[in-house]
Amino acid sequence: MTNSEIGQKVKQFLESSHLQNNDYPSLIKAVEELGYTVIEFNSSYNDENTQTVLEELNLSAFIKKSKGFTYSFDEYRLIFINESLSKHEKQIVLSHEIGHIVCGHLISSPANSQNVQEEYEANEFSHQLLNPSKKVRFSVFTYKHKKAIIAAVLAIVLVLSSTGIVLTVQKQRSYYGEYYVTSAGKKYHEKNCIFVKNKTNVRRLTKDEFNSGEYEACEICLP
């Protein structure tokens, strides 16, 4: 899997999980939505419930030197994180384990192995998840807020359309009827009058011009 393909996996995970940030608690919530449970363990001593799970699934050997690992088989979907790690370290380990899950590394075995290629892919996934590019952040933002963005665009279009309608109405109200004048003439005419029809120097008569008395009615079309 290429880094670009891994990046696409990261983007899809961010979009589907609706992550607001990528801290440890947020990652736990996101991975729980995938059906996994996060269990913190101690390499030397664990409470009764955790110890029972480890023994039942034959995972005791995994915890001796492990910072974290994932187990997925039948109804079990578990991610184990070493409780002695700092919050930042737990964040890195958990994002790494999410990489194994999203990249499909658990299809052939219930627990993630030390396959070099799979470890590289999980590391790259973790890096891109915790340090998303501007392009990914923008894409995820637009995906998460697409309804609001569409609503905003429609509102802008509506405002512009309304403004155009208002301006058109105002312009219509500034005219006096359907009368026209030429640039040099002193009479106003109907649209189809022979004195204005098909001429290029014709414009519509305004109310102010009509009220000024500057123009008189055409004796031919407006007797």
N, CA, C and O of each residue as an XYZ file, in Angstrom:
892
protein
N       0.841     -1.198      0.000
C       0.000      0.000      0.000
C       0.878      1.250      0.000
O       1.778      1.376      0.830
N       0.622      2.168     -0.921
C       1.425      3.383     -1.017
C       1.004      4.392      0.043
O      -0.063      4.274      0.645
N       1.869      5.395      0.262
C       1.540      6.446      1.233
C       0.273      7.194      0.831
O      -0.507      7.612      1.686
N       0.072      7.360     -0.487
C      -1.130      8.037     -0.972
C      -2.373      7.222     -0.649
O      -3.396      7.777     -0.249
N      -2.287      5.916     -0.821
C      -3.422      5.047     -0.508
C      -3.708      5.046      0.996
O      -4.862      5.020      1.424
N      -2.637      5.074      1.782
C      -2.802      5.159      3.237
C      -3.461      6.485      3.606
O      -4.327      6.537      4.479
N      -3.041      7.556      2.931
C      -3.643      8.866      3.170
C      -5.137      8.855      2.887
O      -5.912      9.486      3.605
N      -5.544      8.139      1.843
C      -6.965      8.024      1.522
C      -7.701      7.268      2.628
O      -8.842      7.599      2.953
N      -7.057      6.264      3.202
C      -7.642      5.522      4.325
C      -7.820      6.444      5.534
O      -8.837      6.392      6.227
N      -6.819      7.284      5.771
C      -6.890      8.235      6.886
C      -8.063      9.188      6.689
O      -8.830      9.444      7.618
N      -8.194      9.710      5.477
C      -9.277     10.662      5.182
C     -10.639     10.012      5.383
O     -11.540     10.615      5.965
N     -10.787      8.795      4.906
C     -12.057      8.085      5.058
C     -12.371      7.828      6.533
O     -13.520      7.941      6.960
N     -11.336      7.481      7.305
C     -11.545      7.240      8.736
C     -11.957      8.527      9.443
O     -12.867      8.512     10.272
N     -11.299      9.637      9.124
C     -11.626     10.915      9.745
C     -13.048     11.337      9.408
O     -13.766     11.858     10.261
N     -13.451     11.112      8.166
C     -14.804     11.491      7.746
C     -15.863     10.638      8.444
O     -16.877     11.159      8.909
N     -15.628      9.334      8.515
C     -16.632      8.433      9.087
C     -16.700      8.508     10.607
O     -17.759      8.283     11.194
N     -15.572      8.823     11.248
C     -15.533      8.845     12.710
C     -15.959     10.180     13.309
O     -16.241     10.264     14.504
N     -16.007     11.245     12.467
C     -16.386     12.585     12.925
C     -15.481     13.072     14.066
O     -15.954     13.716     15.003
N     -14.197     12.768     13.985
C     -13.245     13.200     15.012
C     -13.147     14.723     15.048
O     -12.923     15.355     14.016
N     -13.313     15.311     16.227
C     -13.120     16.747     16.399
C     -11.655     17.061     16.673
O     -11.157     18.115     16.276
N     -10.959     16.139     17.358
C      -9.508     16.236     17.542
C      -8.973     14.816     17.658
O      -9.747     13.860     17.702
N      -7.658     14.677     17.707
C      -7.066     13.340     17.669
C      -6.357     12.966     18.971
O      -5.393     12.201     18.948
N      -6.824     13.498     20.107
C      -6.214     13.121     21.376
C      -6.631     11.694     21.759
O      -7.473     11.084     21.100
N      -6.034     11.182     22.822
C      -6.253      9.783     23.214
C      -7.724      9.472     23.507
O      -8.235      8.486     22.978
N      -8.431     10.266     24.326
C      -9.850      9.970     24.588
C     -10.708      9.995     23.319
O     -11.624      9.187     23.170
N     -10.406     10.929     22.402
C     -11.183     11.020     21.160
C     -10.939      9.805     20.279
O     -11.861      9.304     19.635
N      -9.695      9.330     20.249
C      -9.383      8.137     19.465
C     -10.080      6.908     20.039
O     -10.545      6.047     19.293
N     -10.153      6.829     21.369
C     -10.869      5.716     22.003
C     -12.335      5.725     21.567
O     -12.886      4.686     21.203
N     -12.955      6.891     21.606
C     -14.356      7.008     21.208
C     -14.533      6.619     19.742
O     -15.500      5.946     19.385
N     -13.599      7.045     18.898
C     -13.699      6.741     17.468
C     -13.561      5.252     17.205
O     -14.284      4.695     16.379
N     -12.634      4.603     17.904
C     -12.414      3.172     17.664
C     -13.542      2.346     18.263
O     -13.811      1.239     17.797
N     -14.203      2.866     19.285
C     -15.371      2.184     19.842
C     -16.510      2.163     18.826
O     -17.305      1.224     18.794
N     -16.584      3.203     17.997
C     -17.597      3.241     16.947
C     -17.334      2.182     15.884
O     -18.243      1.803     15.146
N     -16.085      1.700     15.803
C     -15.741      0.614     14.893
C     -16.036     -0.756     15.512
O     -15.854     -1.792     14.872
N     -16.489     -0.740     16.754
C     -16.823     -1.990     17.422
C     -15.736     -2.552     18.301
O     -15.844     -3.691     18.756
N     -14.676     -1.780     18.558
C     -13.555     -2.248     19.368
C     -13.628     -1.669     20.781
O     -14.148     -0.576     21.004
N     -13.084     -2.449     21.734
C     -12.979     -2.009     23.122
C     -11.506     -1.842     23.475
O     -10.694     -2.723     23.190
N     -11.161     -0.727     24.087
C      -9.782     -0.477     24.493
C      -9.591     -0.943     25.932
O     -10.328     -0.535     26.830
N      -8.600     -1.797     26.139
C      -8.287     -2.319     27.472
C      -6.848     -1.954     27.811
O      -5.925     -2.283     27.067
N      -6.663     -1.280     28.924
C      -5.304     -0.963     29.371
C      -4.807     -2.094     30.273
O      -5.530     -2.575     31.146
N      -3.567     -2.504     30.046
C      -2.998     -3.620     30.801
C      -1.675     -3.220     31.443
O      -1.075     -2.201     31.102
N      -1.244     -4.050     32.373
C       0.057     -3.880     33.023
C       0.897     -5.101     32.683
O       0.400     -6.227     32.716
N       2.155     -4.890     32.361
C       3.005     -6.012     31.932
C       3.303     -6.997     33.041
O       3.737     -8.115     32.766
N       3.078     -6.607     34.310
C       3.381     -7.515     35.423
C       2.157     -7.907     36.240
O       2.081     -9.033     36.732
N       1.201     -7.000     36.392
C       0.023     -7.322     37.197
C      -1.207     -6.647     36.604
O      -1.159     -5.487     36.196
N      -2.331     -7.405     36.562
C      -3.581     -6.874     36.030
C      -4.741     -7.240     36.942
O      -4.662     -8.200     37.708
N      -5.814     -6.473     36.858
C      -6.992     -6.822     37.659
C      -7.580     -8.132     37.151
O      -7.209     -8.621     36.084
N      -8.481     -8.681     37.910
C      -9.000    -10.023     37.630
C      -9.657    -10.124     36.253
O      -9.435    -11.097     35.532
N     -10.465     -9.126     35.884
C     -11.170     -9.175     34.600
C     -10.204     -9.141     33.422
O     -10.322     -9.928     32.483
N      -9.243     -8.214     33.486
C      -8.261     -8.114     32.402
C      -7.434     -9.383     32.298
O      -7.186     -9.879     31.198
N      -7.003     -9.912     33.440
C      -6.193    -11.127     33.450
C      -6.970    -12.309     32.876
O      -6.411    -13.133     32.153
N      -8.252    -12.389     33.200
C      -9.089    -13.477     32.677
C      -9.172    -13.418     31.161
O      -9.067    -14.444     30.489
N      -9.362    -12.203     30.613
C      -9.441    -12.030     29.157
C      -8.128    -12.438     28.503
O      -8.130    -13.133     27.487
N      -7.005    -12.009     29.079
C      -5.685    -12.335     28.526
C      -5.438    -13.837     28.513
O      -4.928    -14.389     27.538
N      -5.802    -14.475     29.591
C      -5.580    -15.925     29.675
C      -6.528    -16.704     28.771
O      -6.118    -17.663     28.118
N      -7.781    -16.297     28.733
C      -8.762    -16.996     27.901
C      -8.392    -16.935     26.425
O      -8.620    -17.890     25.681
N      -7.824    -15.816     26.006
C      -7.460    -15.633     24.591
C      -6.000    -15.966     24.311
O      -5.501    -15.741     23.208
N      -5.317    -16.510     25.329
C      -3.902    -16.892     25.189
C      -3.027    -15.718     24.748
O      -2.183    -15.849     23.862
N      -3.249    -14.576     25.386
C      -2.521    -13.361     25.014
C      -1.509    -12.937     26.068
O      -0.924    -11.858     25.967
N      -1.298    -13.772     27.076
C      -0.390    -13.396     28.159
C       1.010    -13.103     27.646
O       1.697    -12.236     28.186
N       1.442    -13.812     26.613
C       2.784    -13.610     26.075
C       2.927    -12.252     25.396
O       4.020    -11.688     25.346
N       1.817    -11.729     24.872
C       1.867    -10.463     24.148
C       2.170     -9.283     25.066
O       2.732     -8.281     24.622
N       1.806     -9.392     26.331
C       1.911     -8.226     27.207
C       3.284     -8.077     27.861
O       3.559     -7.046     28.474
N       4.148     -9.084     27.742
C       5.435     -9.048     28.436
C       6.297     -7.869     27.993
O       6.886     -7.176     28.823
N       6.367     -7.643     26.673
C       7.216     -6.565     26.169
C       6.452     -5.630     25.231
O       7.061     -4.845     24.505
N       5.131     -5.715     25.246
C       4.325     -4.965     24.275
C       3.841     -3.630     24.826
O       3.491     -3.514     26.001
N       3.828     -2.637     23.962
C       3.232     -1.346     24.302
C       1.757     -1.319     23.918
O       0.966     -0.546     24.459
N       1.409     -2.193     22.963
C       0.023     -2.266     22.546
C      -0.152     -3.255     21.420
O       0.782     -3.496     20.654
N      -1.336     -3.833     21.306
C      -1.631     -4.752     20.208
C      -3.137     -4.876     20.077
O      -3.886     -4.476     20.968
N      -3.570     -5.434     18.959
C      -4.995     -5.577     18.671
C      -5.342     -7.048     18.491
O      -4.572     -7.816     17.916
N      -6.508     -7.426     18.989
C      -7.012     -8.792     18.831
C      -8.418     -8.729     18.248
O      -9.286     -8.030     18.770
N      -8.633     -9.462     17.166
C      -9.939     -9.462     16.515
C     -10.261    -10.868     16.032
O      -9.668    -11.362     15.073
N     -11.214    -11.507     16.713
C     -11.619    -12.861     16.327
C     -13.000    -13.145     16.905
O     -13.263    -12.879     18.077
N     -13.886    -13.694     16.055
C     -15.273    -13.947     16.450
C     -15.897    -12.667     17.017
O     -15.884    -11.623     16.365
N     -16.444    -12.754     18.239
C     -17.105    -11.583     18.816
C     -16.142    -10.648     19.518
O     -16.542     -9.580     19.983
N     -14.872    -11.036     19.603
C     -13.884    -10.217     20.304
C     -13.277     -9.172     19.366
O     -12.754     -9.507     18.303
N     -13.353     -7.919     19.767
C     -12.713     -6.806     19.062
C     -12.029     -5.964     20.137
O     -12.644     -5.073     20.724
N     -10.755     -6.253     20.387
C     -10.066     -5.666     21.531
C      -8.761     -5.003     21.123
O      -8.022     -5.514     20.281
N      -8.492     -3.853     21.736
C      -7.200     -3.178     21.575
C      -6.591     -3.037     22.963
O      -7.200     -2.454     23.860
N      -5.407     -3.565     23.131
C      -4.728     -3.532     24.423
C      -3.641     -2.453     24.396
O      -2.813     -2.418     23.487
N      -3.656     -1.579     25.396
C      -2.688     -0.494     25.514
C      -2.003     -0.586     26.874
O      -2.675     -0.737     27.894
N      -0.688     -0.499     26.901
C       0.076     -0.556     28.153
C      -0.226      0.688     28.995
O       0.003      1.815     28.557
N      -0.740      0.468     30.197
C      -1.167      1.585     31.045
C      -0.011      2.421     31.575
O      -0.232      3.530     32.061
N       1.222      1.913     31.492
C       2.371      2.654     32.008
C       2.832      3.766     31.066
O       3.677      4.582     31.433
N       2.278      3.797     29.858
C       2.657      4.818     28.878
C       2.055      6.172     29.248
O       1.038      6.250     29.937
N       2.702      7.228     28.777
C       2.138      8.567     28.950
C       0.932      8.717     28.015
O       0.727      7.892     27.125
N       0.136      9.773     28.221
C      -1.033      9.988     27.366
C      -0.625     10.164     25.905
O      -1.297      9.668     25.000
N       0.472     10.867     25.688
C       0.938     11.077     24.316
C       1.379      9.761     23.694
O       1.103      9.507     22.521
N       2.060      8.923     24.468
C       2.490      7.621     23.959
C       1.289      6.727     23.671
O       1.269      6.003     22.675
N       0.294      6.782     24.547
C      -0.920      6.001     24.319
C      -1.626      6.460     23.042
O      -2.170      5.650     22.291
N      -1.606      7.766     22.814
C      -2.212      8.322     21.598
C      -1.521      7.755     20.357
O      -2.188      7.369     19.397
N      -0.196      7.704     20.376
C       0.563      7.190     19.240
C       0.300      5.704     19.031
O       0.059      5.256     17.909
N       0.349      4.939     20.132
C       0.133      3.489     20.036
C      -1.280      3.184     19.535
O      -1.463      2.325     18.672
N      -2.272      3.886     20.074
C      -3.646      3.631     19.661
C      -3.857      3.992     18.190
O      -4.528      3.255     17.468
N      -3.301      5.097     17.745
C      -3.434      5.476     16.332
C      -2.750      4.441     15.437
O      -3.207      4.175     14.326
N      -1.655      3.863     15.928
C      -0.946      2.800     15.203
C      -1.845      1.559     15.080
O      -1.920      0.945     14.016
N      -2.518      1.199     16.168
C      -3.400      0.034     16.149
C      -4.618      0.286     15.263
O      -5.102     -0.628     14.596
N      -5.106      1.507     15.257
C      -6.212      1.853     14.353
C      -5.754      1.666     12.908
O      -6.523      1.225     12.055
N      -4.502      2.004     12.648
C      -3.940      1.792     11.311
C      -3.995      0.332     10.902
O      -4.356      0.022      9.767
N      -3.640     -0.578     11.816
C      -3.727     -2.008     11.525
C      -5.157     -2.412     11.173
O      -5.386     -3.198     10.253
N      -6.119     -1.859     11.923
C      -7.530     -2.208     11.699
C      -8.011     -1.684     10.349
O      -8.553     -2.435      9.539
N      -7.806     -0.384     10.113
C      -8.313      0.255      8.898
C      -7.626     -0.277      7.649
O      -8.246     -0.370      6.590
N      -6.355     -0.624      7.766
C      -5.605     -1.137      6.609
C      -5.843     -2.627      6.365
O      -5.294     -3.197      5.422
N      -6.663     -3.262      7.215
C      -7.037     -4.650      6.983
C      -5.982     -5.675      7.336
O      -5.939     -6.743      6.725
N      -5.136     -5.386      8.299
C      -4.056     -6.304      8.660
C      -4.514     -7.475      9.519
O      -3.754     -8.420      9.729
N      -5.747     -7.426     10.019
C      -6.213     -8.471     10.930
C      -7.085     -9.506     10.243
O      -7.719    -10.331     10.900
N      -7.114     -9.460      8.922
C      -7.957    -10.396      8.185
C      -7.412    -11.818      8.265
O      -8.177    -12.773      8.401
N      -6.091    -11.959      8.181
C      -5.481    -13.288      8.139
C      -5.118    -13.840      9.511
O      -4.918    -15.046      9.651
N      -5.030    -12.985     10.527
C      -4.688    -13.453     11.872
C      -5.434    -12.615     12.902
O      -5.686    -11.433     12.666
N      -5.793    -13.209     14.050
C      -6.576    -12.478     15.056
C      -5.812    -11.364     15.743
O      -6.417    -10.390     16.192
N      -4.489    -11.485     15.835
C      -3.670    -10.451     16.484
C      -2.651     -9.937     15.483
O      -2.092    -10.714     14.709
N      -2.402     -8.612     15.493
C      -1.461     -8.059     14.533
C      -0.057     -8.617     14.776
O       0.414     -8.691     15.911
N       0.590     -9.002     13.691
C       1.911     -9.621     13.760
C       2.995     -8.557     13.645
O       2.722     -7.358     13.714
N       4.229     -9.019     13.467
C       5.356     -8.107     13.300
C       5.781     -8.029     11.837
O       6.947     -7.781     11.531
N       4.819     -8.244     10.936
C       5.096     -8.132      9.506
C       5.638     -6.739      9.211
O       5.023     -5.732      9.562
N       6.806     -6.696      8.559
C       7.499     -5.417      8.346
C       6.650     -4.444      7.534
O       6.546     -3.269      7.888
N       6.045     -4.923      6.451
C       5.244     -4.059      5.599
C       4.020     -3.532      6.348
O       3.673     -2.356      6.237
N       3.370     -4.414      7.112
C       2.187     -3.990      7.863
C       2.548     -2.991      8.954
O       1.791     -2.057      9.217
N       3.700     -3.182      9.588
C       4.146     -2.234     10.609
C       4.434     -0.876      9.989
O       4.119      0.162     10.572
N       5.034     -0.887      8.803
C       5.304      0.374      8.106
C       3.990      1.089      7.788
O       3.865      2.293      8.008
N       3.014      0.342      7.269
C       1.731      0.943      6.902
C       1.011      1.500      8.126
O       0.423      2.580      8.062
N       1.053      0.766      9.243
C       0.411      1.242     10.470
C       1.113      2.493     11.003
O       0.464      3.412     11.503
N       2.442      2.519     10.892
C       3.200      3.706     11.316
C       2.848      4.914     10.459
O       2.659      6.016     10.973
N       2.761      4.702      9.156
C       2.436      5.800      8.247
C       1.012      6.283      8.487
O       0.749      7.485      8.454
N       0.093      5.352      8.729
C      -1.287      5.720      9.052
C      -1.314      6.582     10.310
O      -1.980      7.617     10.349
N      -0.585      6.146     11.342
C      -0.524      6.893     12.599
C       0.010      8.298     12.376
O      -0.527      9.269     12.909
N       1.070      8.399     11.584
C       1.676      9.715     11.322
C       0.689     10.642     10.619
O       0.532     11.799     11.008
N       0.025     10.131      9.583
C      -0.909     10.981      8.835
C      -2.179     11.288      9.631
O      -2.789     12.343      9.457
N      -2.569     10.359     10.503
C      -3.750     10.603     11.327
C      -3.489     11.688     12.365
O      -4.343     12.539     12.616
N      -2.304     11.650     12.964
C      -1.970     12.628     14.006
C      -1.449     13.939     13.433
O      -1.406     14.952     14.131
N      -1.052     13.920     12.156
C      -0.539     15.124     11.494
C      -1.168     15.265     10.105
O      -0.457     15.232      9.101
N      -2.484     15.421     10.039
C      -3.148     15.494      8.732
C      -2.715     16.721      7.937
O      -2.491     17.793      8.499
N      -2.603     16.551      6.630
C      -2.215     17.662      5.759
C      -3.345     18.680      5.663
O      -4.484     18.391      6.030
N      -3.022     19.878      5.167
C      -4.039     20.916      4.991
C      -5.125     20.443      4.037
O      -6.303     20.746      4.223
N      -4.716     19.692      3.005
C      -5.676     19.192      2.020
C      -6.663     18.235      2.674
O      -7.865     18.305      2.422
N      -6.146     17.335      3.519
C      -7.013     16.378      4.208
C      -7.927     17.103      5.190
O      -9.121     16.810      5.261
N      -7.365     18.057      5.957
C      -8.171     18.804      6.929
C      -9.310     19.549      6.234
O     -10.442     19.565      6.718
N      -8.992     20.169      5.086
C     -10.013     20.906      4.344
C     -11.085     19.958      3.817
O     -12.279     20.245      3.899
N     -10.638     18.814      3.270
C     -11.578     17.830      2.728
C     -12.499     17.306      3.817
O     -13.708     17.192      3.614
N     -11.929     16.985      4.975
C     -12.726     16.463      6.093
C     -13.684     17.534      6.608
O     -14.834     17.240      6.935
N     -13.203     18.786      6.680
C     -14.046     19.889      7.154
C     -15.256     20.071      6.238
O     -16.385     20.196      6.712
N     -15.016     20.084      4.922
C     -16.122     20.276      3.984
C     -17.073     19.087      4.016
O     -18.282     19.247      3.848
N     -16.521     17.886      4.232
C     -17.369     16.690      4.316
C     -18.274     16.762      5.542
O     -19.466     16.465      5.460
N     -17.703     17.158      6.680
C     -18.460     17.206      7.924
C     -19.488     18.330      7.927
O     -20.538     18.214      8.558
N     -19.185     19.418      7.223
C     -20.060     20.599      7.274
C     -20.731     20.877      5.929
O     -21.134     22.007      5.654
N     -20.850     19.835      5.086
C     -21.366     20.072      3.739
C     -22.808     20.600      3.746
O     -23.179     21.405      2.891
N     -23.620     20.145      4.715
C     -24.991     20.642      4.787
C     -25.013     22.135      5.094
O     -25.770     22.896      4.491
N     -24.161     22.542      6.051
C     -24.105     23.963      6.419
C     -23.555     24.790      5.258
O     -24.018     25.902      5.003
N     -22.551     24.230      4.550
C     -21.954     24.945      3.415
C     -22.975     25.115      2.298
O     -23.091     26.188      1.707
N     -23.722     24.029      2.012
C     -24.752     24.106      0.970
C     -25.817     25.127      1.343
O     -26.272     25.903      0.502
N     -26.211     25.117      2.627
C     -27.220     26.069      3.094
C     -26.719     27.503      2.957
O     -27.470     28.399      2.572
N     -25.426     27.714      3.280
C     -24.844     29.053      3.181
C     -24.802     29.523      1.728
O     -25.122     30.673      1.425
N     -24.400     28.607      0.828
C     -24.342     28.954     -0.599
C     -25.730     29.301     -1.122
O     -25.903     30.274     -1.855
N     -26.718     28.493     -0.736
C     -28.092     28.766     -1.169
C     -28.592     30.104     -0.626
O     -29.305     30.841     -1.308
N     -28.202     30.404      0.623
C     -28.610     31.677      1.218
C     -28.005     32.848      0.450
O     -28.672     33.852      0.200
N     -26.718     32.704      0.073
C     -26.047     33.761     -0.693
C     -26.714     33.947     -2.051
O     -26.959     35.069     -2.495
N     -27.005     32.805     -2.708
C     -27.672     32.865     -4.017
C     -29.032     33.545     -3.883
O     -29.422     34.354     -4.724
N     -29.753     33.199     -2.798
C     -31.072     33.792     -2.575
C     -30.969     35.293     -2.356
O     -31.776     36.061     -2.879
N     -29.958     35.714     -1.569
C     -29.765     37.143     -1.314
C     -29.437     37.877     -2.603
O     -29.986     38.945     -2.878
N     -28.524     37.289     -3.402
C     -28.150     37.930     -4.661
C     -29.333     38.001     -5.619
O     -29.535     38.999     -6.309
N     -30.119     36.907     -5.647
C     -31.302     36.898     -6.517
C     -32.304     37.946     -6.071
O     -32.878     38.666     -6.887
N     -32.507     38.020     -4.749
C     -33.455     39.008     -4.204
C     -32.991     40.423     -4.507
O     -33.788     41.299     -4.843
N     -31.664     40.630     -4.381
C     -31.112     41.954     -4.683
C     -31.353     42.317     -6.133
O     -31.701     43.451     -6.464
N     -31.157     41.305     -7.007
C     -31.381     41.543     -8.432
C     -32.826     41.876     -8.734
O     -33.120     42.738     -9.562
N     -33.737     41.174     -8.046
C     -35.170     41.431     -8.231
C     -35.539     42.834     -7.761
O     -36.286     43.550     -8.427
N     -34.996     43.218     -6.588
C     -35.281     44.547     -6.034
C     -34.780     45.637     -6.977
O     -35.472     46.621     -7.238
N     -33.548     45.436     -7.487
C     -32.986     46.436     -8.390
C     -33.809     46.537     -9.668
O     -34.024     47.626    -10.202
N     -34.270     45.368    -10.154
C     -35.087     45.369    -11.362
C     -36.403     46.101    -11.131
O     -36.847     46.891    -11.964
N     -37.024     45.820     -9.970
C     -38.286     46.482     -9.637
C     -38.086     47.987     -9.499
O     -38.882     48.783     -9.996
N     -37.000     48.363     -8.811
C     -36.720     49.788     -8.641
C     -36.493     50.468     -9.985
O     -36.918     51.599    -10.220
N     -35.800     49.726    -10.864
C     -35.540     50.292    -12.181
C     -36.837     50.438    -12.963
O     -37.061     51.435    -13.649
N     -37.703     49.400    -12.843
C     -38.982     49.469    -13.531
C     -39.805     50.651    -13.032
O     -40.467     51.330    -13.817
N     -39.761     50.893    -11.738
C     -40.549     51.980    -11.152
C     -40.018     53.354    -11.561
O     -40.731     54.353    -11.465
N     -38.772     53.401    -12.014
C     -38.202     54.696    -12.395
C     -38.622     55.115    -13.799
O     -38.409     56.257    -14.206
N     -39.232     54.163    -14.549
C     -39.674     54.478    -15.899
C     -41.117     54.967    -15.900
O     -41.886     54.697    -14.977
N     -41.459     55.689    -16.952
C     -42.836     56.140    -17.123
C     -43.446     55.363    -18.283
O     -43.165     55.656    -19.445
N     -44.275     54.378    -17.972
C     -44.929     53.592    -19.010
C     -43.942     52.903    -19.930
O     -42.783     52.674    -19.584
N     -44.450     52.572    -21.141
C     -43.621     51.916    -22.160
C     -43.358     52.913    -23.289
O     -43.695     52.677    -24.449
N     -42.737     54.047    -22.904
C     -42.456     55.086    -23.887
C     -40.952     55.233    -24.074
O     -40.158     55.021    -23.157
N     -40.591     55.611    -25.322
C     -39.177     55.651    -25.670
C     -38.830     56.978    -26.333
O     -39.658     57.617    -26.982
N     -37.559     57.369    -26.142
C     -37.060     58.605    -26.747
C     -35.727     58.313    -27.424
O     -35.024     57.359    -27.093
N     -35.412     59.170    -28.379
C     -34.093     59.068    -29.011
C     -33.159     60.039    -28.305
O     -33.600     60.919    -27.565
N     -31.880     59.871    -28.538
C     -30.898     60.703    -27.847
C     -31.004     62.174    -28.253
O     -30.627     63.059    -27.486
N     -31.516     62.432    -29.455
C     -31.598     63.823    -29.918
C     -33.029     64.349    -29.977
O     -33.246     65.547    -30.159
N     -34.013     63.446    -29.821
C     -35.402     63.848    -29.975
C     -35.989     64.489    -28.726
O     -35.430     64.375    -27.635
N     -37.123     65.166    -28.897
C     -37.815     65.820    -27.796
C     -39.235     65.298    -27.623
O     -40.039     65.888    -26.901
N     -39.541     64.181    -28.292
C     -40.841     63.570    -28.161
C     -40.674     62.124    -27.699
O     -39.679     61.469    -28.010
N     -41.660     61.643    -26.956
C     -41.608     60.230    -26.544
C     -42.617     59.445    -27.361
O     -43.664     59.963    -27.750
N     -42.281     58.168    -27.619
C     -43.027     57.343    -28.563
C     -43.336     55.967    -27.967
O     -42.712     55.517    -27.006
N     -44.334     55.322    -28.587
C     -44.560     53.919    -28.254
C     -43.453     53.080    -28.888
O     -42.762     53.530    -29.802
N     -43.297     51.861    -28.390
C     -42.173     51.018    -28.781
C     -42.109     50.777    -30.286
O     -41.020     50.740    -30.860
N     -43.245     50.614    -30.919
C     -43.275     50.271    -32.338
C     -43.459     51.480    -33.255
O     -43.711     51.336    -34.451
N     -43.331     52.648    -32.687
C     -43.466     53.856    -33.509
C     -42.358     53.898    -34.560
O     -41.225     53.493    -34.298
N     -42.699     54.394    -35.754
C     -41.731     54.418    -36.857
C     -40.518     55.298    -36.540
O     -39.467     55.156    -37.165
N     -40.664     56.208    -35.565
C     -39.570     57.121    -35.253
C     -38.524     56.494    -34.309
O     -37.417     57.017    -34.183
N     -38.867     55.396    -33.658
C     -37.909     54.766    -32.743
C     -37.626     53.294    -33.067
O     -36.621     52.732    -32.634
N     -38.533     52.684    -33.837
C     -38.404     51.260    -34.116
C     -37.119     50.967    -34.884
O     -36.810     51.614    -35.885
N     -36.375     49.968    -34.386
C     -35.127     49.483    -35.008
C     -33.989     50.498    -34.985
O     -32.990     50.315    -35.680
N     -34.122     51.558    -34.202
C     -33.031     52.523    -34.088
C     -32.115     52.136    -32.922
O     -32.559     51.521    -31.953
N     -30.848     52.497    -33.026
C     -29.865     52.110    -31.998
C     -29.697     53.164    -30.909
O     -29.134     52.873    -29.854
N     -30.174     54.378    -31.145
C     -29.988     55.458    -30.169
C     -31.246     55.692    -29.340
O     -31.545     56.825    -28.962
N     -31.984     54.612    -29.056
C     -33.260     54.717    -28.354
C     -33.112     54.226    -26.918
O     -32.414     53.250    -26.642
N     -33.786     54.929    -26.016
C     -33.830     54.486    -24.625
C     -35.218     54.754    -24.069
O     -36.022     55.471    -24.665
N     -35.477     54.159    -22.913
C     -36.801     54.265    -22.326
C     -36.963     55.565    -21.530
O     -36.023     56.038    -20.891
N     -38.147     56.119    -21.580
C     -38.441     57.381    -20.887
C     -38.583     57.134    -19.385
O     -39.252     56.193    -18.957
N     -37.941     57.998    -18.596
C     -38.049     57.864    -17.141
C     -39.152     58.770    -16.602
O     -39.635     59.670    -17.289
N     -39.539     58.505    -15.350
C     -40.565     59.335    -14.710
C     -40.105     60.772    -14.569
O     -40.865     61.708    -14.817
N     -38.841     60.939    -14.165
C     -38.314     62.292    -13.972
C     -38.345     63.079    -15.267
O     -38.681     64.263    -15.270
N     -37.994     62.421    -16.380
C     -38.003     63.090    -17.680
C     -39.433     63.454    -18.090
O     -39.669     64.527    -18.645
N     -40.387     62.556    -17.814
C     -41.788     62.839    -18.157
C     -42.315     64.018    -17.344
O     -42.969     64.915    -17.875
N     -42.016     63.997    -16.043
C     -42.521     65.054    -15.163
C     -41.839     66.389    -15.419
O     -42.382     67.437    -15.068
N     -40.652     66.366    -16.029
C     -39.936     67.621    -16.278
C     -40.593     68.458    -17.372
O     -40.349     69.661    -17.466
N     -41.425     67.824    -18.198
C     -42.069     68.543    -19.294
C     -41.136     68.745    -20.468
O     -41.489     69.433    -21.426
N     -39.972     68.167    -20.412
C     -38.979     68.326    -21.484
C     -39.416     67.621    -22.762
O     -39.067     68.040    -23.866
N     -40.198     66.524    -22.594
C     -40.619     65.735    -23.752
C     -42.125     65.832    -23.968
O     -42.896     65.932    -23.013
N     -42.529     65.802    -25.224
C     -43.949     65.832    -25.591
C     -44.323     64.505    -26.248
O     -43.465     63.790    -26.767
N     -45.613     64.192    -26.215
C     -46.085     62.948    -26.832
C     -45.992     63.027    -28.342
O     -46.249     64.073    -28.938
N     -45.626     61.926    -28.950
C     -45.552     61.850    -30.417
C     -46.953     62.026    -31.003
O     -47.906     61.422    -30.511
N     -47.084     62.818    -32.012
C     -48.381     63.076    -32.613
C     -48.829     61.933    -33.524
O     -49.994     61.859    -33.913
N     -47.887     61.037    -33.861
C     -48.221     59.925    -34.760
C     -48.730     58.707    -33.968
O     -49.821     58.192    -34.213
N     -47.889     58.267    -33.003
C     -48.275     57.060    -32.239
C     -49.070     57.388    -30.972
O     -49.726     56.513    -30.406
N     -49.012     58.629    -30.535
C     -49.747     59.045    -29.327
C     -50.532     60.330    -29.598
O     -50.292     61.358    -28.965
N     -51.470     60.261    -30.542
C     -52.205     61.495    -30.918
C     -53.099     61.994    -29.783
O     -53.778     63.009    -29.933
